[in-house]
Amino acid sequence: MRQIITHFTDDDLYKFSMCCAVIDNYPRAHVRYRFIDRNDTIYPPGFDKLVRQQIAMLENVVITDQEIAFMQRRCPYIPSWFYRFLQGFRYDRRWVTVAQDSRGHLSIEFEGSWCNTILLEVKVLAIVSELYYMVTGQTHALDYDAYYRLSADKARRLIQAGCYFSDFGTRRRASFQAQDTAVRAMKHCRDTTNGTGRFTGSSNVYLSMKYDLTPVGTMAHELICAIAGMYGPLMANNIAMAAWAHTYRGALGTFLYDTYGWRIFSLNFSEDYANMFKGLRVDSGDNIDQLNKILAKYRSLGIDPRYKRIVFSNGLDVDSAIAINDYARHLCLPSFGIGTHFTNDFPGIKPLNIVIKLLAVKITESWPFYSSTCKLSEDRGKYTGDPDTVRRFMSTLHLTPTTP
């Protein structure tokens, strides 16, 4: 079977930016991750073996001088020492355990140094997604000429509606070619469509290099989850903001706030951080309700939210992005990160609903035990973690099933 991931930077920017921050702030931390299939998909027999083969193939994927030069040019906030780390980085199949039960459910776990295993998540999800369509014989249904036209139409509608938007679709794409096709179409529309909106780029670093775009992204819930596991969830957001500011000095200033819901983040979001960070990202809950809470918080601090960037990324499509933009454009600086709708929207193809989430962390490799962690976002369907840990964190954060 052909190798699915062949470029080191065929990955989302946030994995590189977080990896750099991890080395800078928590260089000895070790972690455990687990694959979660929210749809409880039954995978074909032997699928686990094929995933293991693809992960083993990652060991021959190394960063090139061209990729480093591109990142240095387009990501000047990343310090030069990090590129020396990437030059020496090699994937190792021993970090990953893949299995499949008798019913066909897939199990994937990572364990190891945080700064190493952090670079596996997006690549493994992209492998599972593309491999599933290959093995189930659905690849033949992927009409890329039609997909280019569909992607161009989406981009034109968003640009003409005044939306600033980017591609966030690496993790659950139908294939590399699907994401490549969508980004190519959107880049062409950006250069040829009249409108006040703009295609601002892709989270995928390799495709950004290929099409001369700016890579887009900052962080994931993983950072706050790990800190909460090490130090507790009450001040995890505050510690994460401090660590991010230590590494990036104001760059990459859009903070993902919903790891433990709006309420505890709002208590952590003091005036100094509200001024320092350029904005916030909405990734769960009702988009308008979350926006109104954000606006009220900025106003309570004497900050005009009209000059703050609010990024919406919660399961969006073109229609929902346009509707949010119509509501928000006079209240803040809205923008949109759209994932699966851009890279896995073929007729008759059902996108997988798969994620890989952090389960446990220890501060150094010498500790004899891990501390469990979890995510408690504004959508209960997106909670992750074992039930005991979820209950413990909810109790610590004074959360109940009815907490607003």
C-alpha positions, -999 to 999 in steps of 0.1 A, spaced: 0 0 0 13 35 -9 26 57 18 0 83 28 21 109 46 52 118 26 60 153 37 71 163 72 51 195 71 20 178 59 7 187 93 -11 216 111 9 246 122 -5 243 158 14 211 163 47 228 155 39 259 175 28 238 205 58 216 202 81 246 204 62 259 235 64 225 252 101 223 247 105 259 260 83 254 291 79 216 298 109 199 282 108 168 304 71 162 305 58 128 294 22 121 282 -3 95 271 -29 100 243 -58 80 231 -77 77 198 -115 84 201 -140 75 174 -172 94 184 -192 74 159 -180 40 171 -170 30 136 -165 -6 127 -132 -8 107 -125 -36 82 -105 -66 95 -68 -60 95 -72 -22 95 -49 -20 126 -21 -37 107 -24 -12 79 -23 17 104 8 3 120 25 0 86 17 36 78 31 48 112 62 28 105 66 46 72 66 79 91 101 70 102 115 79 68 97 113 67 122 141 76 120 178 73 137 193 42 157 225 38 130 239 16 104 233 44 126 250 70 133 280 48 95 284 42 87 283 79 115 307 87 101 331 62 64 328 70 66 319 108 92 344 121 78 340 157 92 305 159 128 307 173 157 294 153 167 267 178 134 249 171 144 242 135 175 225 147 153 203 168 131 195 138 162 187 116 171 160 141 136 147 147 127 112 137 93 95 143 95 62 162 68 35 158 76 24 194 57 54 207 24 41 193 2 11 201 -25 1 176 -50 -27 181 -85 -37 168 -110 -57 188 -131 -86 176 -160 -63 166 -136 -41 145 -133 -11 168 -99 6 165 -76 14 194 -46 37 191 -25 51 220 7 72 222 31 74 251 64 91 255 81 125 257 56 152 251 78 171 227 81 139 205 46 124 206 29 158 201 39 156 164 19 124 159 -17 134 164 -26 151 131 -6 128 109 -22 97 125 -57 110 122 -51 119 85 -37 84 80 -68 67 96 -92 89 76 -76 84 42 -69 48 48 -105 41 58 -118 53 24 -91 33 6 -98 1 23 -136 4 21 -134 10 -16 -148 46 -14 -118 63 -30 -133 58 -65 -162 81 -55 -138 111 -50 -144 132 -81 -116 159 -77 -127 180 -107 -161 184 -92 -145 190 -58 -125 219 -72 -156 235 -85 -174 229 -52 -145 243 -32 -143 274 -55 -180 280 -50 -176 279 -12 -147 303 -13 -165 328 -36 -196 328 -14 -175 335 17 -154 362 1 -185 379 -13 -201 377 21 -172 395 37 -158 365 57 -122 360 66 -117 322 66 -90 295 66 -87 258 60 -85 237 92 -92 204 75 -60 182 77 -72 158 105 -103 144 89 -97 150 52 -109 124 27 -74 124 13 -43 145 8 -56 152 -27 -89 164 -14 -73 190 9 -48 200 -19 -77 205 -43 -97 226 -18 -67 248 -10 -58 253 -46 -94 263 -55 -96 287 -26 -62 303 -34 -74 309 -70 -106 325 -58 -87 347 -33 -68 361 -63 -97 364 -87 -129 371 -66 -141 406 -58 -154 409 -22 -145 422 12 -138 387 25 -105 368 22 -91 333 22 -64 338 48 -46 305 45 -44 269 56 -34 252 88 -15 227 67 21 239 65 31 219 35 1 231 14 8 266 26 43 263 12 30 247 -20 6 276 -27 26 304 -11 1 310 17 6 319 54 2 289 77 -27 295 102 -30 282 137 -20 286 173 -28 260 200 -51 231 209 -69 220 241 -40 197 247 -18 224 262 -43 234 288 -53 198 295 -16 189 302 -11 218 325 -44 209 343 -31 174 348 2 186 362 -11 215 384 -49 213 385 -76 228 364 -85 260 383 -56 280 371 -46 259 340 -57 286 316 -37 313 334 -6 291 335 -10 283 298 -14 320 289 18 327 308 37 299 291 25 309 257 35 345 263 69 334 275 76 316 242 59 339 217 60 373 233 26 384 219 28 366 186 2 338 179 -21 357 202 -54 339 197 -62 319 228 -83 287 228 -104 293 259 -130 265 262 -110 235 276 -129 238 309 -157 261 297 -162 298 296 -168 303 334 -134 292 347 -116 308 318 -134 341 324 -121 341 360 -86 335 347 -88 361 319 -75 392 337 -70 426 321 -33 421 313 -40 389 293 -71 404 277 -49 432 264 -20 410 255 -38 384 235 -52 396 202 -84 375 206 -100 342 214 -112 311 196 -147 297 199 -146 259 195 -177 247 214 -211 258 226 -235 280 208 -215 304 187 -236 335 193 -240 328 230 -203 323 234 -196 355 214 -219 376 236 -201 363 268 -168 373 252 -180 407 243 -194 413 278 -161 402 294 -140 426 272 -164 455 280 -162 447 317 -124 452 314 -128 485 296 -116 469 263 -134 477 230 -141 442 215 -145 457 180 -107 455 177 -104 419 190 -101 389 167 -127 362 175 -120 330 156 -149 306 152 -141 269 145 -169 249 159 -182 225 132 -188 253 106 -200 252 71 -204 281 46 -239 290 56 -232 290 94 -200 311 89 -219 337 68 -247 338 94 -222 344 123 -203 370 103 -235 389 96 -241 390 134 -206 396 146 -189 419 120 -198 451 137 -191 438 172 -156 423 168 -132 411 141 -147 377 132 -128 350 113 -135 313 106 -115 281 107 -134 255 87 -123 219 87 -142 188 75 -166 209 54 -137 220 33 -117 187 30 -143 159 33 -175 170 16 -180 145 -12 -215 132 -21 -221 98 -5 -190 100 17 -195 101 55 -167 119 73 -152 100 102 -157 117 136 -123 109 151 -100 127 175 -69 120 195 -69 134 230 -45 137 259 -53 113 288 -25 117 313 7 136 320 37 136 343 60 165 348 93 146 343 102 111 330 115 103 365 81 104 382 67 69 389 31 78 380 10 98 356 -18 122 365 -50 119 346 -65 148 327 -96 155 307 -114 181 286 -147 197 296 -157 220 268 -190 238 263 -204 207 244 -208 177 266 -205 155 235 -169 167 233 -159 158 268 -129 135 270 -113 116 298 -122 86 320 -154 90 340 -136 93 374 -114 121 362 -143 139 346 -162 138 379 -132 149 399 -125 179 375 -161 189 375 -162 189 413 -130 210 414 -144 235 389 -178 235 407 -195 223 375 -228 205 374 -250 193 346 -269 226 347 -239 249 350 -242 277 324 
